[in-house]
Amino acid sequence: MARSKVVEIDYYQFVTLLRRATDAGKRIDKADKGWKEFVQAQSINEVAATAIARQKFERAVPVILAEGKETDGLYFYSQDEEGCLRLVTID
């Protein structure tokens, strides 16, 4: 499993990325068929990332952006708290 960390990103920049990915059909929600495949392919420790997100936000919503861009990855966001976290790989 790749080493990674959860970092805070600007919520409003994330909203733009989310909208772009949604419009392109490249947004993967947890209930979607491609979720498990993406998590396994990227060796994501989903349990640990979710635990970190829940410490930060009361209701963290997980989403994957998979546009084939630098901004791809697992995000956790909260509309109520206007916050967003992103899982990034440590080189």
C-alpha positions as CSV (number, residue, x, y, z in Angstrom):
1,M,0.0,0.0,0.0
2,A,1.4,3.4,-1.0
3,R,2.1,5.9,1.8
4,S,-0.2,8.8,1.7
5,K,-1.5,11.7,3.8
6,V,-4.6,13.7,3.9
7,V,-4.2,17.4,3.2
8,E,-6.7,20.3,3.4
9,I,-7.5,22.1,0.1
10,D,-9.5,25.1,-0.7
11,Y,-13.2,24.2,-0.7
12,Y,-14.2,26.6,-3.5
13,Q,-11.4,25.3,-5.8
14,F,-12.7,21.8,-5.1
15,V,-16.2,22.7,-6.0
16,T,-14.9,23.8,-9.4
17,L,-13.1,20.5,-9.8
18,L,-16.1,18.6,-8.7
19,R,-18.4,20.4,-11.1
20,R,-15.9,19.8,-14.0
21,A,-15.6,16.1,-13.2
22,T,-19.3,15.7,-12.8
23,D,-20.0,17.4,-16.1
24,A,-17.4,15.1,-17.8
25,G,-18.9,12.0,-16.2
26,K,-15.6,11.4,-14.3
27,R,-17.0,11.7,-10.8
28,I,-17.1,8.4,-8.8
29,D,-19.3,8.3,-5.7
30,K,-19.0,5.6,-3.1
31,A,-22.1,3.8,-4.3
32,D,-20.8,3.7,-7.9
33,K,-19.5,0.6,-9.6
34,G,-16.0,2.0,-10.3
35,W,-15.3,2.9,-6.6
36,K,-13.8,-0.4,-5.5
37,E,-11.7,-0.7,-8.7
38,F,-10.2,2.8,-8.3
39,V,-9.4,2.3,-4.6
40,Q,-7.7,-1.0,-5.3
41,A,-5.8,0.2,-8.4
42,Q,-4.5,3.2,-6.4
43,S,-3.7,1.2,-3.3
44,I,-5.8,3.6,-1.1
45,N,-6.2,2.9,2.6
46,E,-9.8,4.0,2.6
47,V,-10.5,3.2,6.2
48,A,-7.6,5.3,7.5
49,A,-8.5,8.2,5.2
50,T,-12.1,8.1,6.2
51,A,-11.2,8.1,9.9
52,I,-9.1,11.2,9.4
53,A,-11.8,13.0,7.5
54,R,-14.4,12.2,10.2
55,Q,-12.1,13.8,12.8
56,K,-12.2,17.0,10.7
57,F,-15.8,17.1,9.5
58,E,-19.0,15.9,11.1
59,R,-20.4,14.6,7.8
60,A,-17.6,14.0,5.4
61,V,-18.7,13.0,1.9
62,P,-16.2,10.9,0.0
63,V,-15.8,11.3,-3.8
64,I,-13.2,10.3,-6.4
65,L,-12.3,12.5,-9.3
66,A,-11.0,10.5,-12.2
67,E,-10.5,12.8,-15.1
68,G,-7.0,11.6,-16.0
69,K,-5.6,14.9,-14.6
70,E,-3.2,15.9,-11.8
71,T,-6.2,16.6,-9.6
72,D,-7.5,13.0,-9.7
73,G,-7.9,11.2,-6.4
74,L,-10.0,10.7,-3.3
75,Y,-11.5,13.7,-1.7
76,F,-13.7,14.2,1.4
77,Y,-15.8,17.3,1.6
78,S,-18.4,18.9,3.8
79,Q,-20.9,21.4,2.3
80,D,-22.1,22.4,5.8
81,E,-18.6,23.3,6.9
82,E,-17.3,24.4,3.5
83,G,-14.2,22.3,3.8
84,C,-12.3,19.7,1.8
85,L,-9.6,17.2,2.3
86,R,-7.6,15.3,-0.3
87,L,-5.6,12.1,-0.1
88,V,-2.2,12.5,-1.6
89,T,0.6,10.1,-2.1
90,I,3.9,10.7,-0.3
91,D,6.8,10.3,-2.7
